Amino acid sequence: MLPRLIPLLVLPLLHPSAAGWIDPDTPENARTTTPLVVVPAKPPRQKKPRETPDATKTNTTTSTDSSHKRRHREPTSTPTYTPTYLPSVLPSSSPTAEAATPPPRTYHLVFSDEFNTPHRSFADGHDPRWTALEKNDYTNDAQHYYSASNAYTDNEGNLVIQSEAADTVVVGFNDVEQRKEKVTKHFRSAMVQSWNKFCFTGGVLEAEMALPGRSDVGGLWPAFWLLGNLARHTYVGSSEHVWPWSSSTCTSKSSTAQLISACDRVQHYGLHRGTGRGAPEIDIFEVQAGNIKANTGNFLKMPVGQPFMSSSYQVAPGRLPRPGEGWWPAPGQWYDNLTGGVNTSLNIVFYGTYNHFRDDTDPATQDYWSDAISYNRQLNASHFGTFHKYRLEWELPEEANENNNYTRSYGYLRWFLDNEFVLEVKGEGLNATGTGAEITSEPMYLILNTAISSQWVAFKDLISCLSPFAVIEGFPSKCPNMCPCKEYNCHGGFQETCGFSEGFCQMMDASPIEYKINYVRVYQDKNDPKQKVGCSTPERPTRKFIEAHEKKYKLADDLHPLKPIQNGGGPCVATPDVGNANGTANCGGPSRGICQSKPSFTCRCLDGWTGPHCTNPIGFDDIVWDPPETWADFGFSGPSLKVLSGGILTLGVLVVILFMSPFVLKKRRQIMGGWAPVSSAGDYERRVGV
């Protein structure tokens, strides 16, 4: 294995201006980070009831009663040299020496995108880090079409995901309904994802963002999240019985409901026997705007209302019994080892989903619950349109071994907003349920998007919200009378506009709706071998499985799920565009690309840059854990240099012979042109007069 890794480890030497996935624009003081402090919210103080004085006791008790006197005791003169089996009654006169505090753990930058280059395109094949989807979204009652042109970088150093009320006619295959259809989507937005490009396992993720829209108007669904590489979001077929499984325990449920379970005893596609696989989901946030305040309306039983961000770990298998939607869990109904921060609340209106798929033949064994372990954090108007920092700390579980003193650890997930603690989910709580769910060790990829869905923002009404089977429905809190709430179009008639939240269409038409991302950075502990960069790692390979099931990860007309990254070749202008010096017409500017006139005016990228117009920084894995196979992997060795050179010489001679043969034959016909063939000896004698 080592000889195959050596040429893959020196890739950075070929690009001195970049180091793997690190953007050279990342400031030096942002190249490392340390864990943040967890400060849980203080529980409300419990007032003790005041006791009514008893006159009889007062009269019978004197001030000299020793039980009411404060006792004063002298400490021992010196502490004992050896520890006692029982603690001493009296304190020592000198404090016990405290153990030295270990230095904080240091995480080093392994991925960054500062988005400082304007006019970047994220269409398929344009960027090594991200892919902006160009497809319809059939998931979660989506009202939008994802357009790659709605994701771009501006002149201020931000990635912009723009949402707009604009029509797109879509003719395609509905992944959910399993049929071809022609539909008109009345909204456009964007999703960028790093699927099968950049993935990481464990570490710290941090980003600075400004949320789109208004804090008091519901309808938009901005999100920043991670998903396991075995599922590609919006490609529904890739997630069936894969999302959001995170279990390596063989159970009767996992054997039938988990596509790749620990019960499997045959190894395929490079997967490991006895290791369950899946695509769990970690939501750094999903944001819901609106004007329903805490302890009112649909949030009557919650101390957090709109606007809020929901941070969650979505995992399967789900636990049973489970609390009803809208109700606080009874003892033993939900997970322990959950800690919330200030201005947070357990999300009691969404505990997860029941998963059933159309092609399943035995729902009793194949259907499964997935859980959303989620807390809501109160937001305010300042989070919309201005930048705030969002952070996730992800510690991986580890089996007992000599490196950890044979102590098993279960891992954790921690969320922060502007360095303030939001939520901690400990693996001990998942392990205690007995379902087999765990903190994930899957390679996870990044997703940034704004959805517009009739499933987000509000609930049917308070009564349904507090029922065990309440579901999210519609833009308004309750669908108005005579309003079908079946189609949503800001530019349509009453039946298409009556279902929106108040002020939504006015907000969409008033100004551009922009979700802005200033930077995205990932850090890892270089001393922790569990933490890795790569979408197909030795512990959790994905490459062969994806290659064997390509149809699930692409559109019908796509040759492959992802196109190769185009390096230059985009059209440019002969005369530099002074007003747009670093634009696409100038190949990103003189430090990134050159507009070459021959054979036509196209861009040629300089070192460290790629994309059609050289506006995208390069990126690559420093170590490729699972490189594609070569002939040598199958035991085939090519010919030696001596044999190869002899073969080339022989081939050259044959080519020369074949090339010269027509000229030789033509010359021979010219020489023999005046001669007649002699058919027999008698004929020869007649011709010469013998």
C-alpha positions in Angstrom: 0.0 0.0 0.0 2.8 2.4 0.8 4.2 2.6 -2.7 0.8 3.7 -4.0 0.5 6.4 -1.4 3.9 8.0 -2.0 3.0 9.8 -5.3 -0.3 10.9 -3.8 1.4 12.6 -0.8 3.6 14.9 -2.9 0.7 16.6 -4.7 1.1 19.8 -2.8 4.6 20.2 -4.2 3.1 20.6 -7.6 1.1 23.6 -6.4 3.3 25.7 -4.1 0.6 28.4 -3.9 -1.9 26.1 -2.2 -1.9 23.4 0.5 -4.6 20.9 -0.1 -8.0 22.5 0.7 -6.7 25.6 2.4 -7.5 28.9 0.8 -4.3 31.0 0.7 -6.4 34.1 1.7 -7.2 32.6 5.1 -5.6 34.9 7.8 -2.7 33.5 9.7 -4.4 34.0 13.0 -7.3 31.8 11.8 -5.1 28.8 11.0 -5.6 27.1 14.4 -8.3 27.0 17.1 -9.0 25.5 20.5 -12.2 24.0 22.0 -14.7 26.5 23.3 -16.0 26.5 26.9 -19.3 24.8 27.5 -21.5 27.0 29.7 -24.9 25.3 30.2 -28.0 27.3 31.0 -28.7 27.6 34.7 -31.9 25.8 35.9 -34.5 28.1 37.4 -34.1 28.6 41.1 -36.5 26.6 43.3 -37.9 28.5 46.2 -38.3 26.5 49.3 -41.7 27.0 51.0 -41.4 28.9 54.2 -42.1 27.0 57.4 -44.7 28.3 59.7 -43.1 29.0 63.1 -44.2 26.7 66.0 -44.8 28.8 69.1 -44.5 25.8 71.4 -41.0 25.0 70.1 -39.9 28.6 70.4 -40.9 28.7 74.0 -39.2 25.4 74.9 -35.9 26.1 73.1 -33.3 28.4 74.7 -30.6 30.4 73.0 -28.0 28.3 74.7 -29.2 25.1 72.9 -26.1 23.6 71.3 -28.0 22.5 68.2 -28.4 26.2 67.2 -24.8 27.1 67.8 -22.3 27.4 65.0 -19.5 25.0 65.5 -15.9 26.2 65.3 -13.3 23.6 64.7 -9.6 24.0 64.3 -8.0 22.4 61.2 -5.3 19.7 61.7 -1.8 21.0 61.9 -0.5 19.2 58.8 -1.9 17.0 56.1 -1.0 13.3 56.3 1.7 12.0 54.1 -0.3 9.1 52.8 -4.0 9.2 51.8 -6.4 7.8 54.3 -9.1 5.3 53.3 -11.8 7.6 54.6 -11.9 11.4 54.3 -10.9 13.2 57.5 -13.6 15.0 59.4 -11.5 18.1 59.7 -9.9 20.1 56.8 -6.2 20.4 56.6 -4.4 23.6 57.3 -2.6 23.7 53.9 -4.5 23.3 50.6 -3.9 20.1 48.6 -1.7 20.7 45.6 -3.8 20.9 42.4 -2.9 18.8 39.4 -1.4 20.7 36.5 -4.0 21.8 34.0 -3.3 20.2 30.6 -2.8 22.5 27.7 -5.8 23.1 25.5 -6.2 20.8 22.5 -5.1 22.5 19.3 -6.9 22.0 16.0 -5.2 23.0 12.7 -6.8 24.3 9.6 -7.4 21.6 7.0 -10.0 23.3 4.8 -11.0 26.9 4.1 -12.9 29.0 1.6 -12.8 32.7 2.1 -14.8 33.5 -1.1 -12.6 36.6 -1.8 -12.4 36.0 -5.5 -15.4 37.7 -7.2 -17.5 36.2 -10.0 -16.8 32.6 -9.1 -19.1 30.0 -10.7 -20.1 26.8 -8.9 -21.8 25.0 -11.7 -20.9 21.3 -12.1 -17.3 21.0 -13.3 -16.4 24.6 -12.4 -15.1 24.4 -8.8 -13.1 21.7 -7.1 -14.7 22.4 -3.7 -18.4 22.9 -4.4 -21.1 21.9 -6.8 -24.1 24.2 -7.2 -27.1 22.0 -8.2 -29.0 22.5 -11.5 -32.1 20.5 -10.8 -35.6 20.5 -9.4 -36.0 19.7 -5.8 -38.8 17.2 -5.0 -38.0 16.8 -1.3 -39.9 18.3 1.6 -42.7 19.8 -0.5 -40.1 22.2 -2.1 -41.6 25.1 -4.0 -38.2 26.1 -5.6 -35.9 25.1 -8.4 -32.2 25.0 -7.6 -30.3 27.0 -10.2 -26.5 27.0 -10.3 -26.5 30.7 -11.5 -28.1 31.7 -8.1 -24.9 30.9 -6.3 -21.9 33.2 -6.9 -19.3 35.3 -5.1 -19.8 39.1 -4.9 -17.3 41.9 -4.8 -17.3 42.0 -1.0 -15.8 38.6 -0.5 -19.0 36.6 0.2 -20.6 33.5 -1.3 -24.2 34.6 -2.1 -27.1 32.2 -2.4 -29.9 34.3 -3.9 -33.6 33.4 -3.7 -36.2 34.9 -6.0 -39.8 34.7 -7.1 -39.2 33.6 -10.7 -40.7 30.8 -12.8 -38.8 27.8 -14.1 -40.5 25.2 -16.3 -39.2 21.8 -15.4 -39.6 18.6 -17.5 -38.1 15.7 -15.6 -38.4 12.7 -13.4 -40.0 13.1 -10.1 -37.9 11.1 -7.6 -40.7 11.0 -5.0 -43.6 10.2 -7.3 -41.5 8.0 -9.6 -42.8 9.5 -12.8 -42.0 12.0 -15.5 -43.8 15.3 -15.2 -43.8 18.9 -16.4 -44.2 21.4 -13.6 -43.6 25.1 -13.1 -41.7 26.1 -10.0 -42.4 29.7 -9.0 -39.2 30.2 -7.0 -35.5 29.9 -7.7 -32.8 29.4 -5.2 -29.4 27.6 -4.8 -27.8 24.8 -3.0 -24.0 24.3 -3.0 -22.6 21.0 -1.7 -19.1 19.5 -1.4 -20.4 15.9 -2.0 -17.7 13.5 -3.1 -15.2 16.4 -3.3 -14.4 17.5 0.2 -15.4 15.5 3.2 -14.1 15.3 6.7 -14.4 13.0 9.8 -14.3 14.7 13.2 -12.9 18.1 14.1 -14.2 21.7 14.2 -16.4 23.4 11.6 -16.8 27.2 11.7 -18.5 29.7 9.3 -19.5 33.3 9.4 -22.9 34.1 7.8 -25.7 36.6 7.4 -29.2 35.1 7.2 -31.5 36.0 4.3 -34.9 37.8 4.5 -36.6 39.3 7.5 -36.7 38.0 11.0 -40.5 38.5 11.4 -41.6 37.1 8.0 -41.7 33.3 7.6 -41.2 31.4 4.3 -37.5 31.0 3.8 -35.5 27.9 5.0 -31.8 28.8 5.1 -29.6 25.9 6.3 -26.0 25.0 7.0 -25.5 21.3 7.5 -23.5 18.0 7.1 -24.6 14.8 5.5 -22.8 11.4 5.1 -21.2 10.9 1.7 -23.2 7.8 1.0 -26.3 9.9 0.3 -26.5 12.9 -2.1 -29.2 15.3 -1.1 -32.1 15.8 -3.5 -31.1 12.6 -5.2 -33.8 10.6 -3.4 -32.7 7.1 -4.5 -29.3 7.5 -2.8 -30.9 8.1 0.6 -33.4 5.3 0.9 -32.5 3.0 3.9 -29.3 5.1 4.1 -30.5 8.4 5.7 -29.8 9.0 8.6 -28.4 5.6 9.8 -25.5 5.6 12.2 -25.3 2.2 13.7 -22.8 -0.6 13.7 -24.9 -2.9 15.8 -26.7 -5.9 14.3 -30.3 -6.0 15.3 -33.5 -7.4 13.9 -34.4 -3.9 12.7 -31.1 -3.0 11.2 -30.9 -6.4 9.3 -34.0 -5.4 7.3 -34.2 -1.6 7.4 -30.6 -0.6 7.1 -29.2 -0.9 3.5 -25.6 -1.6 4.7 -25.9 -3.2 8.2 -23.6 -4.8 10.7 -25.4 -8.0 10.1 -23.9 -8.3 6.6 -21.3 -11.0 6.4 -20.3 -10.7 2.8 -18.0 -7.9 1.8 -18.9 -5.9 -1.3 -17.6 -2.6 -2.8 -14.7 -2.4 -0.4 -17.0 -2.2 2.6 -16.0 -3.9 5.9 -17.9 -6.9 7.2 -19.8 -6.2 10.4 -19.7 -2.4 10.0 -23.1 -0.7 9.6 -23.1 2.3 7.2 -25.4 5.2 6.5 -25.7 8.9 6.1 -26.6 10.7 9.3 -27.3 14.4 9.3 -25.8 17.2 11.5 -27.6 20.5 11.2 -25.5 23.3 12.3 -28.6 25.3 11.9 -32.0 25.4 10.1 -33.5 28.8 10.6 -37.2 29.6 10.9 -38.3 33.2 10.8 -41.7 34.5 11.8 -43.6 36.5 14.4 -44.9 33.7 16.7 -43.3 34.4 20.0 -42.3 32.1 22.9 -45.0 30.7 25.1 -47.7 31.7 22.5 -49.5 30.0 19.7 -47.7 27.0 18.4 -44.9 27.6 20.8 -47.1 27.8 23.9 -45.2 25.1 25.8 -41.7 26.3 24.7 -39.6 29.2 26.0 -38.2 29.8 22.5 -40.3 31.2 19.6 -39.7 32.6 16.2 -37.2 33.5 14.9 -35.0 30.6 15.9 -32.3 28.3 14.7 -32.7 24.6 15.1 -29.5 22.7 15.8 -29.9 18.9 15.5 -28.4 15.5 15.1 -30.7 13.3 13.0 -30.0 9.7 13.4 -31.4 6.2 12.9 -32.5 3.9 14.2 -35.0 5.9 16.2 -36.0 5.0 19.7 -39.3 3.7 21.0 -41.3 4.7 23.0 -41.0 8.3 21.9 -42.8 11.5 23.0 -45.7 12.9 21.0 -45.1 16.0 18.9 -45.7 19.1 20.9 -45.4 17.3 24.3 -42.4 17.4 26.7 -41.0 13.9 27.0 -41.8 11.8 30.0 -38.9 10.0 31.9 -37.3 7.4 29.7 -39.0 8.7 26.5 -36.1 10.7 25.1 -32.3 10.9 25.3 -30.2 11.7 28.3 -26.9 13.5 28.3 -28.3 16.5 26.4 -27.2 19.9 27.6 -28.6 23.2 26.3 -27.2 26.7 26.6 -28.7 30.1 27.3 -31.9 31.0 25.3 -32.4 27.4 24.1 -35.1 24.8 24.4 -35.5 21.2 23.5 -37.4 21.2 20.2 -40.6 19.4 21.3 -42.5 20.1 18.0 -40.3 17.8 15.9 -38.8 14.5 17.3 -38.1 12.9 13.9 -39.8 11.1 11.0 -41.3 7.7 10.1 -39.6 6.4 7.0 -41.4 4.3 4.4 -40.4 3.8 0.8 -42.6 3.0 -2.2 -40.7 -0.1 -3.3 -40.6 -1.8 0.1 -42.5 -5.1 0.2 -42.6 -5.6 3.9 -43.3 -2.4 5.8 -43.4 -4.1 9.1 -39.7 -4.9 9.0 -38.4 -2.4 6.5 -39.9 0.8 7.8 -38.1 2.6 10.5 -38.1 5.7 12.8 -35.4 8.3 12.6 -34.8 10.8 15.5 -34.1 14.5 15.4 -32.2 15.3 18.6 -32.7 19.0 18.4 -32.6 22.2 20.4 -34.0 25.6 19.3 -31.9 28.7 20.0 -33.6 32.1 20.1 -32.5 34.6 17.3 -33.4 38.2 16.8 -33.4 40.8 13.9 -29.6 41.2 14.1 -29.0 37.7 12.8 -30.7 38.6 9.5 -28.6 40.7 7.2 -25.6 41.0 9.5 -22.8 38.4 10.1 -22.6 36.0 13.0 -20.3 33.0 13.6 -21.7 29.5 13.8 -19.6 26.6 15.0 -19.7 22.8 15.5 -17.2 20.7 17.5 -17.4 17.0 16.6 -15.5 14.4 18.7 -15.5 10.8 17.3 -16.2 7.7 19.4 -13.4 5.3 20.1 -13.3 1.6 21.2 -11.3 0.8 24.3 -7.6 0.2 23.4 -4.1 0.7 24.9 -3.9 4.3 23.6 -6.9 5.4 25.7 -6.1 3.2 28.7 -8.7 0.7 27.6 -11.5 3.2 28.3 -14.2 3.4 25.6 -15.3 6.9 24.6 -18.6 7.7 22.9 -17.9 11.0 21.3 -20.0 14.2 21.3 -21.4 17.0 19.2 -21.3 20.7 20.4 -22.9 23.7 18.8 -22.0 27.4 19.3 -23.3 30.7 18.1 -20.9 33.6 18.4 -18.8 31.5 20.7 -21.7 31.0 23.1 -22.7 27.5 23.9 -26.0 26.2 22.3 -26.2 22.4 22.7 -24.2 19.3 23.5 -25.2 15.8 22.5 -23.1 13.1 24.2 -22.7 9.6 22.7 -23.4 8.1 26.1 -27.0 9.2 25.8 -27.3 7.4 22.4 -25.6 4.3 23.7 -28.0 4.1 26.7 -31.0 3.7 24.5 -29.9 0.3 23.3 -30.8 1.0 19.6 -27.3 0.9 18.4 -27.3 4.6 17.3 -24.0 6.4 17.9 -22.1 9.6 17.2 -21.2 9.2 13.6 -17.8 8.3 12.2 -18.9 8.7 8.6 -17.1 11.1 6.2 -19.4 14.1 6.0 -19.8 16.7 3.3 -20.9 20.4 3.5 -24.2 21.8 2.3 -25.4 25.4 2.1 -28.8 26.3 0.8 -32.0 28.3 1.1 -35.2 26.3 0.5 -38.7 27.6 0.1 -41.0 24.9 1.3 -44.6 24.6 2.3 -43.4 22.3 5.1 -41.5 25.0 6.9 -42.5 28.0 9.1 -45.7 27.1 10.8 -48.0 24.3 11.9 -51.7 23.5 11.2 -52.9 25.0 14.4 -52.4 24.7 18.1 -54.6 21.7 18.5 -52.8 19.6 15.8 -49.5 20.8 17.0 -50.1 19.3 20.5 -51.4 16.0 19.0 -49.1 13.0 18.8 -49.2 13.1 15.0 -48.9 16.8 14.3 -47.0 17.7 11.1 -45.5 20.8 9.7 -47.9 22.2 7.0 -48.0 25.4 5.0 -46.7 28.9 5.1 -49.5 30.3 7.3 -50.3 29.2 10.9 -53.6 28.1 9.6 -54.8 27.9 6.0 -57.4 30.7 5.5 -61.0 29.9 4.5 -61.6 29.3 0.8 -57.8 28.9 0.3 -56.7 25.5 -1.1 -53.0 26.0 -0.1 -51.9 23.6 -2.9 -49.9 26.0 -5.1 -47.8 28.9 -4.1 -47.1 31.7 -6.6 -46.4 35.3 -5.5 -47.4 36.5 -9.0 -50.6 34.4 -9.3 -54.2 34.9 -8.4 -55.9 34.7 -5.0 -55.8 30.8 -4.8 -52.1 30.9 -5.4 -51.2 33.8 -3.0 -53.6 33.2 -0.1 -51.5 30.6 1.5 -48.4 32.6 2.1 -47.3 34.1 5.4 -48.1 37.8 5.8 -45.6 39.9 4.0 -43.7 37.1 2.3 -44.4 38.1 -1.3 -43.8 41.7 -0.6 -40.4 40.8 0.9 -39.5 38.6 -2.1 -40.3 41.4 -4.6 -38.9 44.4 -2.6 -35.2 43.5 -2.7 -32.8 40.7 -3.5 -33.0 37.9 -0.9 -29.4 37.0 -0.2 -27.9 34.4 2.2 -24.3 35.5 2.5 -21.3 33.4 3.7 -18.1 35.2 4.5 -16.0 32.1 5.1 -16.2 28.3 5.8 -13.3 26.7 7.8 -12.6 23.2 9.0 -10.0 22.3 11.7 -8.7 18.9 12.9 -6.3 17.6 15.6 -3.3 16.4 13.7 -2.4 14.1 16.7 -5.8 12.3 16.5 -5.5 9.6 13.8 -9.3 9.1 13.8 -9.8 12.6 12.3 -9.3 12.5 8.6 -10.0 14.4 5.4 -11.4 12.5 2.5 -14.8 11.2 1.2 -13.6 7.6 1.2 -11.5 6.7 4.2 -10.0 3.4 5.3 -12.5 3.0 8.1 -15.5 4.2 6.1 -14.9 3.7 2.3 -17.5 5.0 -0.1 -15.9 5.2 -3.6 -16.6 1.7 -4.9 -20.2 1.7 -3.6 -21.0 5.0 -5.3 -19.3 3.9 -8.5 -21.4 0.7 -8.5 -24.6 2.6 -7.9 -24.0 5.8 -10.1 -27.6 6.0 -11.2 -28.7 6.8 -7.7 -26.4 9.8 -7.6 -27.1 11.5 -11.0 -29.7 12.7 -13.3 -30.8 10.4 -16.2 -29.0 12.5 -18.8 -25.7 12.8 -16.9 -22.8 10.6 -17.9 -21.5 10.6 -14.4 -22.6 12.2 -11.1 -19.9 14.9 -11.3 -18.1 16.4 -14.3 -14.3 16.8 -14.4 -13.1 20.2 -13.3 -12.6 22.4 -16.3 -9.2 24.1 -16.3 -9.4 27.3 -18.4 -11.0 27.3 -21.8 -13.7 29.9 -21.0 -14.2 32.8 -23.5 -12.4 36.0 -22.7 -11.8 39.4 -24.4 -8.7 40.6 -26.2 -8.9 44.1 -24.5 -8.9 44.0 -20.7 -12.1 45.0 -19.1 -11.0 47.9 -16.9 -14.3 48.1 -15.1 -14.2 44.5 -14.1 -10.5 43.8 -13.7 -10.8 40.4 -11.9 -13.9 39.3 -13.8 -14.5 36.3 -16.1 -13.8 38.3 -19.2 -10.2 38.9 -17.9 -9.7 35.3 -16.7 -9.8 36.3 -13.1 -7.2 39.0 -13.4 -3.4 38.9 -14.2 -2.6 36.9 -11.1 -5.0 34.1 -11.9 -5.3 33.6 -15.7 -4.2 34.8 -19.1 -6.5 35.5 -22.1 -4.7 33.8 -25.0 -5.6 34.8 -28.5 -4.7 31.5 -30.2 -6.4 29.4 -31.3 -9.2 31.6 -30.0 -9.7 34.0 -27.2 -9.9 31.6 -24.2 -8.5 31.6 -20.7 -5.4 29.8 -19.6 -5.1 29.4 -15.8 -2.0 30.2 -13.9 -0.7 27.9 -11.1 -3.1 27.6 -8.2 -6.3 28.5 -10.1 -8.8 26.6 -12.1 -12.3 26.7 -13.5 -13.4 27.9 -17.0 -12.3 31.5 -16.2 -9.6 30.8 -13.7 -11.6 32.3 -10.8 -11.7 29.2 -8.6 -8.8 28.2 -6.3 -7.6 24.7 -6.6 -8.3 22.1 -4.0 -7.3 18.5 -3.4 -6.8 15.8 -0.7 -3.3 15.8 0.6 -3.7 12.0 1.1 -5.9 10.0 -1.1 -7.0 7.1 1.1 -8.8 5.2 -1.6 -7.3 5.8 -5.0 -8.7 4.2 -8.1 -7.4 0.8 -9.0 -4.5 0.3 -11.5 -3.6 -2.8 -13.5 -1.0 -3.6 -10.9 -3.7 -4.0 -8.3 -5.0 -7.0 -10.3 -1.6 -8.6 -10.5 -0.8 -7.4 -14.0 2.7 -6.0 -14.6 3.6 -4.3 -17.8 6.5 -5.2 -20.1 10.0 -4.2 -19.1 11.8 -1.2 -20.7 13.9 -3.5 -22.9 10.9 -5.4 -24.2 8.9 -2.2 -24.6 11.7 -0.5 -26.6 12.0 -3.5 -28.8 8.3 -3.5 -29.4 8.3 0.1 -30.3 11.2 -0.4 -32.8 9.3 -3.3 -34.4 6.2 -1.3 -34.6 8.1 1.6 -36.2 9.5 -0.7 -38.9 6.0 -2.0 -39.7 4.7 1.5 -39.9 7.4 2.5 -42.4 6.8 -0.7 -44.5 3.1 0.0 -44.6 3.7 3.6 -45.4 6.2 2.9 -48.3 4.2 0.0 -49.8 2.0 2.1 -52.1 5.0 4.0 -53.5 6.9 0.8 -54.2 3.9 -0.8 -56.0 3.3 2.3 -58.1 6.9 2.4 -59.2 6.9 -1.2 -60.2 3.8 -0.7 -62.3 5.5 2.1 -64.1 8.6 0.0 -64.9 6.5 -3.0 -66.0 4.0 -0.9 -68.0 5.6 -1.7 -71.5 5.9 -5.4 -71.0 3.3 -8.0 -71.8 3.1 -11.1 -69.7 4.2 -14.5 -71.2 1.5 -17.0 -70.8 3.3 -20.1 -72.2 6.4 -21.3 -73.9 4.7 -21.7 -77.3 3.4 -18.2 -77.2 6.9 -17.0 -76.4 8.2 -18.8 -79.5 5.5 -17.3 -81.8 6.3 -13.8 -80.6 10.0 -14.1 -81.2 9.7 -15.9 -84.5 11.3 -19.1 -83.7 
